[in-house]
Amino acid sequence: MDEPRIKVYGSATEITIAANAAGLRDLAERLTGLADPELRGGYHEHLEGGINLEDGSISLILERDDKV
């Protein structure tokens, strides 16, 4: 299986998340985890360029907010 590869880039009005198939599965798993009924609003994950994201990516925060 391929390594997950995710890149996040954008402007003031538009954000793009581009990923290979493994990266899309990784994001889906992270989002499914955030939707777990055991978690409450405020739980979040940070994804950073060069760590969880491809070099040159802007940081991405996935947050559960039950008030939205």
N, C-alpha and C positions, 0 to 999 in steps of 0.2 A: 504494500500500500504506500502511496505517496505521503511525504511529509506535509502537514497542513501549512499552507502559505496564504497569508491574509495581508492585504494592503489597504490602508485607509487614507484617503486624501480628499481634499475638497477646497471650497472657497467659503466666503461668508454666507452664501445662499444655497450651497449644495454640498452634500457629503456623499462620497462613493466608498462602498466596501466591496473590494474585488477579492475573490478567493478561488483557489482550485477546489476540486470536489472534496478533498480531505479537510480543507479549511472551512468550507461550508458546513460539513458535518460537525467540526469542532465548535463553530459558532452555534449551531443548532443544539448541541449538547449543553453548552453554557446557558443558552436561553431557556432550555427545558429545565435545567437545574434551578434557575432563578424563579421559575413558575411553580416550584415545589410548594405544596400547601403548608409544609412545615416552616417555611421561611416567611418573614414579615417584611413589610416595606422598609427600605433603607439598606437592604443587603445589596452589595454591588461588587463588580469585578473590574479591575483596571487592566487594560491591554496596552502595552507600550511598544513603540518602534524598536526593533533590534532585540526584543525579548519574546513577546507573543506575536508580534506583527513584523512584517518585512521592514528592513531598513528604509528610512525615508517616510514612513507612515506617521500620521498624526496620532496622538493618543486617543484611545476609545474607552469610555466607561459604559458598562452595561449595568443598569440599575433597576431594581424592582421598586416601584413607587405605587403603593396601593391607593394613593389619593388621585392618581391620574385617571 
